[in-house]
């Protein structure tokens, strides 16, 4: 004989009461009072006695060492599973709330919230678990309202962003609306009070007017032989605010503050009823929607219209058949929760389309919650419920952030989803604290932790599909990108070496690499190095660029050389041109001479005499080609009070590390040498630096360069 509703409830309450007496929830509410209130809410939802009894057993679980065995022995396995599964979900939600502020996976809160919604369904092997959680959360918000306590923001947000939408998708409308309004009341109290006040104003007059309007419409439709049920449709504060914000409306512009619903037997009656409404009231054309001819993506069907009454006030009217109304009231879970069921549908319910299959699944799940007589039916539906999520799994990080993965994903897929660098350095993994191979498929709900190395990259084996290391397409793309970048780095290093050798050979080391690349038509120096390293750009192009054609000497260019060689002249550069008076001189940038370097002059066209070091490669080339234009020069003696300094370049190569530039700069500062320019670039762990320093005497450089050579990591120091 089946146990009565009151009997099982009384036994469950009596079983739990010794554990719960005097105990309180984190909210401060007495646990037994909370469970009693949850039972009352579930009763309004037409829940079965098993669900209501589980309300007490859930809170007894933490006090039992082996809750499933103990409860199963006293109440049966079905009650035990329901209580234990609900307890698990409570703990997951608590952990997720605690980690919300510190979650590093989801920068967008909306994305994290959607994952939580999915997690609620994916974890719930039994739909009744979710029913229990919805009722419990509603009672928590009611408790805060009754004692006039402030609701924690994270709790209110979770209620609004997770529980209310879940109730909506399951078709539990009254729970959904109350959750929304209570959550919003605590999140935005000023806005809530403002809308509540506006709704309260003339409320009695509005309700009387709507009652008269409903009676009139129902009577008139009956006279047209249309059997219609005309209902008022309550408007909730949060839905009003959403509409105002979504459409940028003022309160007075929200048309469905006054709304009603007309339910008729068939589709033809829908359009006849619409025709009558539009003939008796002035329709607002822009607000008409025919969701019968063109259903919403979730299958919702109805006619929506807004008309004005005799006083010009807007009224929203929805017209639908009873079947459409039943479907709308049942609700539809979001499309991501399903896979195609095929023509047979689920659990014996026929389905002619993918959409019909989804509706069949949802209705069976809702029916399952109310079917208490057959435990076998419950088990079969649980299997179908799990099948809804065949394409995705949801696992947790150690700090309880939720990660969505494709079914069959491995720890490496998980690591790459969390962070690309974590994936590259992944070398081991644990699932629920147990070490597992990196190609092990993860299971729904596991807590996954990966171990890493400080430096390193992926293995090429990970791209071998037969070894099963990666399932996610995004993770595969990240591994391929790493190996492509490795090849690119090698090409850049090879190209850089080739370009720098040309610059040294041509005596053009002073040229900035970025400037050279830009002049050659590349976006950056690395772009130039890469294409050179791949042998896709001829080095001859660079040589031609570095060797512009020399102008042909004209007879007038030698006039200055024929002047009297009586008095040497000194220019502002501190260089004396022997035998030539007041001749413009400039220090060459290719070798940057400074006293006491051995120097020579080269007569240029229109730019005076260019001063080079005798060992300068550029000068040696000019001497070989145009020896007649080389003249004798020497350093002059500085006058009293005259402090001439000369810029020279020092190249440094060192192992790249933090603080390297600072350490080298301190050497120059200690030797009282002014650094006027620094160029740095790091390639494969080697830093290449060029320092431009001002010196009065180049012979002092040797000591400074020895000091730089002693800096940790420095392998090469030379003057350009």
KOLLUM-625405 format. One record per residue (C-alpha): residue in three letters; x, y, z negated. Coordinates in steps of 0.05 Angstrom, whole numbers, padded with zeros to 5 digits, always signed. Each point is the difference from the previous one (the first is absolute). Layout:
AlaXYZ...
***
This chain:
Unk+00000+00000+00000Unk+00027+00068+00019Unk+00018+00045-00058Unk-00044+00062-00006Unk+00026+00070+00013Unk-00008+00022-00072Unk+00032-00064-00026Unk+00065+00007+00039Unk+00004+00074-00013Unk-00010-00009-00074Unk+00051-00057-00002Unk+00051+00042+00038Unk-00010+00059-00045Unk+00005-00043-00062Unk+00064-00032+00027Unk+00033+00067+00013Unk-00025+00040-00060Unk+00051-00026-00051Unk+00057+00021+00047Unk-00029+00068+00018Unk-00027+00023-00068Unk+00033+00066-00016Unk+00041-00001+00064Unk+00001+00061+00047Unk+00020+00012+00072Unk+00053+00050+00020Unk-00056+00050+00011Unk-00021-00005-00074Unk-00065-00037+00015Unk-00017-00060-00043Unk+00011-00062+00044Unk-00063-00036-00021Unk-00042+00062+00013Unk+00033+00006+00067Unk-00015-00072+00018Unk-00073+00009-00021Unk-00006+00061+00045Unk+00032-00037+00058Unk-00052-00056-00007Unk-00056+00052+00004Unk+00030+00031+00064Unk+00008-00069+00032Unk-00072-00015-00017Unk-00023+00060+00041Unk+00041-00028+00058Unk-00039-00066-00004Unk+00063-00037-00020Unk-00002-00072-00023Unk+00008-00024-00071Unk+00070-00026+00015Unk+00024+00070+00019Unk-00031+00032-00061Unk+00027-00053-00047Unk+00069+00009+00030Unk-00002+00073-00023Unk+00012-00026-00071Unk+00048-00056+00018Unk+00047+00047+00039Unk+00017+00039-00063Unk+00011-00064-00039Unk+00054-00025+00048Unk+00058+00041-00028Unk-00013-00031-00068Unk+00005-00072+00025Unk+00065-00036+00012Unk-00030-00043+00056Unk-00062+00039+00020Unk-00019-00041+00061Unk+00002-00066-00038Unk-00037+00027-00061Unk-00055+00035+00038Unk-00009-00058+00049Unk-00009-00048-00059Unk-00054+00043-00031Unk-00035+00030+00061Unk+00023-00037+00061Unk+00054+00010+00053Unk-00040+00051+00040Unk-00004+00048-00060Unk+00073-00011-00015Unk+00023+00016+00070Unk-00043+00062+00003Unk+00026+00027-00067Unk+00073-00015+00016Unk-00002+00030+00070Unk-00033+00063-00027Unk+00054+00005-00054Unk+00054-00005+00053Unk-00032+00056+00041Unk-00006+00045-00062Unk+00075-00008-00012Unk+00018+00014+00073Unk-00041+00063-00001Unk+00031+00023-00066Unk+00070-00011+00029Unk-00018+00036+00064Unk-00027+00061-00038Unk+00063+00003-00042Unk+00043-00001+00062Unk-00041+00049+00041Unk+00039+00062-00019Unk+00067-00035+00011Unk-00017-00042+00062Unk+00054+00010+00052Unk-00032-00038+00056Unk-00058+00044+00019Unk+00012+00074+00010Unk-00073+00008+00022Unk-00048-00013-00059Unk-00056-00018+00049Unk+00042-00057+00028Unk+00016-00026-00070Unk-00074+00003-00018Unk-00020-00040+00061Unk+00050-00053-00019Unk-00030-00004-00070Unk-00069-00010+00031Unk+00026-00057+00042Unk+00036-00028-00061Unk-00065-00002-00039Unk-00033-00042+00054Unk+00061-00043+00016Unk+00011-00019-00074Unk-00074-00013-00013Unk-00011-00073+00017Unk-00070+00009-00027Unk-00043+00060+00019Unk-00028+00000-00071Unk+00068+00022-00025Unk-00009+00066+00037Unk-00071+00006-00026Unk+00026-00006-00071Unk+00054+00053+00012Unk-00049+00049+00032Unk-00048-00006-00058Unk+00056+00006-00050Unk+00028+00063+00032Unk-00069+00032+00004Unk-00010-00013-00075Unk+00069+00030-00015Unk-00020+00065+00036Unk-00068+00000-00035Unk+00036-00008-00067Unk+00044+00060+00013Unk-00062+00040+00019Unk-00038-00021-00063Unk+00056+00018-00048Unk+00019+00062+00041Unk+00073-00021+00006Unk+00046+00019+00056Unk+00011-00056+00051Unk+00074-00012+00018Unk+00011+00027+00070Unk+00030-00066+00026Unk-00062-00038-00024Unk-00048+00050+00031Unk+00038+00000+00066Unk+00002-00076+00002Unk-00075-00001-00013Unk-00014+00049+00056Unk+00051-00026+00051Unk-00003-00075-00014Unk-00061-00024-00038Unk-00053+00045+00031Unk+00020-00016+00073Unk+00003-00074-00019Unk-00071+00004-00027Unk-00020+00036+00064Unk+00030-00055+00044Unk-00036-00054-00041Unk-00066+00037+00006Unk-00007+00014-00075Unk-00025+00070+00012Unk-00024+00020-00069Unk+00066-00019-00031Unk+00037+00036+00056Unk-00038+00066-00010Unk+00007+00000-00075Unk+00074-00016+00003Unk+00010+00057+00049Unk-00039+00052-00040Unk+00031-00019-00067Unk+00071-00001+00029Unk-00009+00066+00036Unk-00030+00030-00064Unk+00067-00010-00035Unk+00046+00015+00059Unk-00033+00066+00020Unk-00045+00021-00058Unk-00012+00071+00025Unk-00023-00021+00069Unk-00043-00055-00030Unk-00036+00049-00046Unk-00010+00050+00056Unk-00034-00050+00046Unk-00040-00029-00058Unk-00026+00069-00017Unk-00019+00013+00073Unk-00037-00067+00003Unk-00037+00012-00065Unk-00026+00067+00023Unk-00071-00009+00027Unk+00007-00076-00008Unk-00072-00009-00023Unk-00026+00041+00058Unk+00044-00039+00050Unk-00023-00068-00026Unk-00074+00019+00003Unk+00010+00025+00070Unk+00036-00064+00021Unk-00055-00043-00032Unk-00053+00036+00040Unk+00042-00005+00063Unk+00010-00076-00008Unk-00074-00012-00011Unk-00017+00042+00061Unk+00049-00036+00046Unk-00022-00069-00024Unk-00074+00016+00010Unk+00011+00031+00069Unk+00042-00059+00024Unk-00053-00049-00025Unk-00051+00038+00042Unk+00046-00014+00060Unk-00003-00075-00018Unk+00072+00003-00024Unk+00009-00037-00067Unk+00054+00041-00034Unk+00031+00002-00068Unk+00023+00071-00015Unk+00051+00009-00055Unk+00037+00058-00030Unk+00075-00003+00004Unk+00038+00025-00060Unk+00059+00046+00013Unk+00061-00008-00045Unk+00047+00056-00020Unk+00064-00032+00028Unk-00033-00015+00068Unk-00023+00072+00004Unk+00070+00026-00014Unk+00030-00048+00052Unk-00048+00025+00052Unk+00013+00073-00018Unk+00075-00010+00005Unk-00001-00046+00060Unk-00042+00048+00042Unk+00022+00065-00034Unk-00072+00014-00021Unk-00031+00043-00054Unk-00048-00034-00049Unk-00059+00032+00036Unk+00023-00031+00066Unk-00002-00072-00025Unk-00061-00025+00036Unk-00011-00064-00039Unk-00010+00030-00069Unk-00073-00016+00018Unk-00001-00068+00033Unk-00045-00060+00011Unk+00003-00068+00034Unk-00054-00031+00044Unk+00001-00077+00006Unk-00042-00031+00055Unk-00011-00071+00027Unk+00037+00003+00067Unk+00044+00041+00046Unk-00058+00026+00042Unk-00033+00027-00064Unk+00066+00037-00015Unk-00005+00041+00063Unk-00076+00011-00008Unk+00012+00025-00070Unk+00055+00046+00025Unk-00046+00027+00054Unk-00053+00016-00052Unk+00050+00034-00046Unk+00029+00044+00056Unk-00071+00019+00023Unk-00020+00023-00069Unk+00064+00032-00024Unk+00052+00043+00035Unk+00062-00044+00012Unk+00071+00025-00005Unk+00027-00030+00064Unk+00073+00001-00019Unk-00014-00043-00062Unk-00034-00058+00037Unk+00038-00067+00004Unk-00025-00064+00031Unk+00038-00055-00035Unk-00049-00052+00027Unk+00020+00009+00072Unk+00072+00011-00020Unk+00015-00034-00068Unk+00057+00022-00043Unk+00064-00040+00002Unk-00021-00039-00062Unk-00066-00019+00032Unk-00043+00050-00037Unk-00065+00017+00038Unk-00051+00055-00013Unk-00029+00064+00029Unk+00023+00063-00035Unk-00034+00067+00011Unk-00006+00066-00036Unk-00063+00041+00007Unk-00028+00064-00031Unk-00065+00001-00038Unk-00054+00055+00004Unk+00044+00045-00043Unk+00062-00011+00042Unk+00035-00044-00052Unk+00043-00057+00027Unk-00019-00073-00014Unk+00043-00060+00020Unk-00040-00061+00022Unk+00028-00069+00013Unk-00043-00049+00040Unk+00017-00074+00003Unk-00029-00070+00001Unk-00002-00044-00062Unk+00056-00043+00029Unk+00043+00062+00012Unk-00015+00023-00071Unk+00019-00067-00030Unk+00065+00001+00039Unk+00015+00072-00022Unk-00015-00018-00073Unk+00044-00062+00003Unk+00058+00041+00028Unk+00058-00025+00041Unk+00071-00011-00023Unk+00052+00038+00042Unk+00021-00034+00064Unk+00070-00014-00026Unk-00028-00052-00048Unk-00021-00049+00054Unk+00023-00044+00055Unk-00044-00024+00057Unk-00045-00056-00023Unk-00020-00025+00069Unk-00070-00021+00021Unk-00011-00045-00061Unk+00012+00056-00050Unk+00014-00016-00072Unk-00031-00052-00046Unk-00053-00021+00050Unk-00025+00070+00018Unk-00003+00009+00075Unk+00035+00059+00032Unk-00004+00021+00072Unk+00054+00054-00005Unk+00059+00021-00043Unk-00044+00052-00033Unk-00055-00051-00016Unk+00054-00045-00031Unk+00022+00056-00046Unk-00071+00013-00022Unk-00011-00074-00012Unk+00062-00003-00043Unk-00020+00059-00043Unk-00071-00024-00010Unk+00025-00069-00019Unk+00048+00031-00050Unk-00056+00041-00032Unk-00046-00060+00000Unk+00055-00042-00031Unk+00004+00048-00059Unk-00073-00014-00015Unk+00002-00075+00012Unk+00017-00033-00066Unk-00029-00069+00008Unk+00052-00031+00046Unk+00073+00001-00020Unk+00018-00033+00065Unk-00029+00059+00038Unk+00044+00047-00040Unk+00063-00040+00016Unk-00016-00001+00074Unk-00011+00074+00003Unk+00063+00014-00038Unk+00037-00035+00056Unk-00035+00044+00051Unk+00016+00061-00042Unk+00074-00017+00003Unk-00005-00010+00075Unk-00020+00072+00009Unk+00071+00021-00016Unk+00038-00051+00042Unk+00037+00054+00039Unk+00027+00040-00059Unk+00029-00011-00069Unk+00011+00048-00057Unk+00059-00006-00047Unk+00027+00042-00057Unk+00066+00033-00013Unk+00030-00007-00070Unk-00032+00068-00018Unk-00068-00023+00024Unk-00004+00040+00065Unk-00039-00037+00053Unk+00033-00021+00066Unk-00042-00024+00059Unk+00033-00052+00045Unk-00020-00045+00058Unk-00017-00072-00019Unk+00063-00043-00003Unk+00045+00060-00017Unk+00065-00016-00035Unk+00040+00037-00055Unk+00040+00034+00056Unk-00064+00026+00031Unk-00019+00026-00069Unk+00067+00034-00010Unk-00003+00036+00068Unk-00072+00023-00016Unk+00023+00031-00065Unk+00061+00035+00031Unk+00043-00012+00061Unk+00065+00003-00040Unk-00027-00050-00050Unk-00013-00047+00058Unk+00070+00008+00028Unk+00032-00016-00067Unk-00048-00057-00021Unk+00037-00064-00019Unk-00047-00036-00048Unk-00071+00000-00026Unk-00046-00021-00057Unk-00075-00013+00002Unk-00033+00003-00068Unk+00069-00006-00031Unk+00022-00062+00039Unk+00057+00002+00050Unk-00024-00017+00071Unk+00035-00005+00068Unk-00003+00063+00043Unk-00042-00035+00053Unk-00054-00022-00049Unk-00071+00024+00019Unk-00028+00043-00057Unk-00068-00013-00031Unk-00056+00049-00015Unk+00008+00034-00068Unk+00073-00019-00014Unk+00047+00048-00034Unk+00062+00004+00044Unk+00069+00024-00019Unk+00060+00002+00046Unk+00074+00001-00017Unk+00048+00041+00043Unk+00073+00014+00012Unk+00029+00071-00005Unk+00019+00002+00073Unk-00013-00042+00060Unk-00049-00014+00055Unk-00048-00053+00026Unk+00019-00067+00028Unk-00010-00016+00073Unk-00034-00064-00024Unk-00058+00042-00023Unk-00019+00013+00073Unk-00002-00075+00015Unk-00075-00016+00000Unk+00013-00074-00011Unk+00032+00014-00068Unk-00061+00038-00023Unk+00033+00058-00037Unk-00044+00055+00029Unk-00074+00003+00018Unk-00013+00075+00002Unk+00012+00034+00067Unk+00021+00064-00036Unk+00053-00037-00040Unk+00027-00033+00063Unk+00005+00069+00033Unk+00039+00027-00060Unk+00050-00058+00004Unk+00010+00010+00075Unk+00009+00075-00012Unk+00055-00014-00051Unk+00040-00043+00049Unk-00011+00052+00056Unk+00026+00054-00047Unk+00060-00043-00016Unk+00017-00005+00075Unk-00011+00075+00007Unk+00048+00015-00058Unk+00054-00042+00032Unk-00010+00035+00067Unk+00003+00069-00034Unk+00065-00018-00036Unk+00031-00025+00064Unk-00022+00061+00039Unk+00024+00049-00054Unk+00069-00031+00001Unk+00003+00006+00076Unk-00023+00073+00000Unk+00048+00021-00055Unk+00058-00032+00037Unk-00016+00042+00061Unk-00004+00063-00042Unk+00068-00015-00031Unk+00031-00017+00067Unk-00027+00065+00030Unk+00019+00041-00061Unk-00073+00020-00013Unk-00010-00026-00070Unk-00025+00068-00022Unk-00063-00010+00042Unk-00060-00016-00043Unk-00029-00068+00018Unk-00072+00025-00002Unk+00019+00057+00047Unk+00034-00047+00048Unk-00061-00046+00001Unk-00046+00059+00012Unk+00042+00026+00057Unk-00002-00069+00032Unk-00076-00002-00005Unk-00009-00045-00061Unk-00045+00015-00060Unk+00053-00018-00051Unk+00071-00025-00007Unk-00026-00069-00019Unk-00040-00004+00064Unk+00064+00014+00039Unk+00040-00051-00040Unk-00054-00053+00009Unk-00003+00004+00075Unk+00076+00004+00005Unk+00006-00061-00046Unk-00047-00038+00045Unk+00044+00017+00060Unk-00059+00036+00032Unk+00035+00067+00005Unk+00067+00011+00034Unk+00055+00030-00042Unk+00023+00035+00064Unk-00060+00047-00008Unk+00027+00023-00067Unk+00071+00009+00028Unk-00027+00044+00057Unk-00039+00041-00050Unk+00062+00010-00044Unk+00043+00021+00060Unk-00032+00059+00034Unk+00035+00021+00065Unk+00056+00049-00012Unk-00007+00067+00038Unk+00051+00014+00055Unk+00051+00051-00022Unk-00004+00066+00037Unk+00060+00046+00011Unk-00028+00052-00048Unk+00003-00050-00056Unk+00075+00004-00001Unk+00005+00076-00005Unk+00006-00002-00076Unk+00059-00047+00005Unk+00039+00050+00041Unk-00003+00054-00053Unk+00060+00022-00040Unk+00023-00053-00050Unk+00027+00052-00048Unk-00046-00001-00061Unk-00036-00061-00026Unk-00072+00014-00018Unk-00040-00029-00057Unk-00074-00015+00007Unk-00053-00008-00054Unk+00012-00075+00001Unk+00069+00011-00029Unk+00035-00026+00064Unk+00054+00037+00037Unk+00001-00005+00076Unk+00072+00007+00020Unk+00013+00055+00051Unk-00073+00021+00009Unk-00031+00060-00032Unk-00072+00000-00028Unk-00021-00066+00031Unk-00064-00032-00026Unk+00012-00066-00035Unk-00046-00053-00029Unk+00014-00063-00041Unk-00022-00062+00037Unk-00056-00040-00034Unk+00025-00066+00029Unk+00060-00003-00046Unk-00010+00060-00048Unk+00073+00022-00008Unk+00024+00032-00065Unk+00068+00024-00024Unk+00052-00030+00002Unk-00024-00046+00058Unk+00042+00002+00063Unk-00044+00037+00050Unk-00004+00022+00073Unk-00046+00046+00038Unk-00041-00014+00063Unk-00025+00057+00043Unk-00075-00009+00013Unk-00044+00036+00050Unk-00034+00059-00033Unk+00011-00024-00072Unk+00071+00018-00013Unk+00050-00050-00028Unk-00024-00064-00032Unk+00048-00023-00056Unk+00012-00075-00007Unk+00043-00044-00043Unk+00056-00030+00040Unk-00023-00070-00016Unk-00072+00014+00022Unk-00024-00049+00052Unk-00040+00052+00036Unk+00061+00046+00004Unk+00044-00057+00025Unk-00051-00011+00056Unk-00001+00074+00017Unk+00076+00003+00000Unk+00004-00057+00050Unk-00051+00030+00047Unk+00013+00076-00007Unk+00069+00007-00029Unk+00007+00070+00031Unk-00054+00027-00046Unk+00034-00021-00065Unk+00035+00057-00038Unk+00042+00004-00063Unk-00034+00021-00065Unk+00018-00003-00074Unk-00031+00015-00067Unk+00009+00071-00024Unk+00020+00023-00070Unk-00060+00023-00041Unk+00000+00072-00025Unk-00005+00016-00074Unk-00073-00009-00022Unk-00018-00039+00062Unk-00029-00069-00018Unk-00012-00038+00065Unk-00030-00070-00006Unk-00010-00051+00054Unk-00054-00054+00007Unk+00027-00071+00007Unk-00038-00066+00005Unk+00013-00062-00043Unk-00034-00066+00017Unk-00016-00050-00055Unk-00025-00072+00005Unk-00025-00035-00063Unk-00047-00053-00027Unk-00066+00035-00009Unk-00023+00008-00072Unk-00038+00049-00043Unk+00042+00060-00021Unk+00053-00009+00055Unk-00009+00068+00031Unk+00001+00033-00068Unk+00066-00035-00020Unk+00035+00021+00064Unk-00025+00071-00004Unk+00027+00005-00071Unk+00070-00017+00026Unk-00002+00059+00048Unk-00027+00045-00054Unk+00054-00020-00049Unk+00053+00018+00052Unk-00035+00067+00011Unk-00017-00015+00072Unk-00065+00029+00025Unk-00044-00050+00037Unk-00041+00037+00053Unk-00032-00059+00035Unk-00014-00075-00008Unk-00027-00050+00049Unk-00019-00070-00026Unk-00029-00063+00029Unk-00008-00070-00029Unk+00003-00062+00044Unk-00005-00070-00029Unk+00026+00021-00068Unk+00057+00044+00025Unk-00004+00075-00009Unk+00034+00043+00053Unk+00014+00072-00023Unk+00031+00061+00032Unk+00019+00057-00047Unk+00017+00070+00027Unk+00044+00036-00051Unk+00034+00067+00000Unk+00076+00001-00011Unk+00054+00053+00003Unk+00054-00053+00009Unk-00014-00067+00034Unk+00060-00032-00035Unk-00041+00000-00064Unk-00049-00049+00032Unk+00046-00060-00009Unk-00006+00002-00075Unk-00075+00010+00001Unk-00010-00057+00049Unk+00040-00046-00046Unk-00047+00020-00057Unk-00061-00015+00043Unk+00029-00068+00019Unk+00002-00018-00074Unk-00076+00010-00008Unk-00035-00067-00011Unk-00023-00032+00065Unk+00038+00046+00047Unk+00036-00040+00054Unk+00023+00054+00050Unk+00019+00074-00004Unk+00028+00037+00059Unk+00003+00070+00029Unk-00037+00008+00066
***
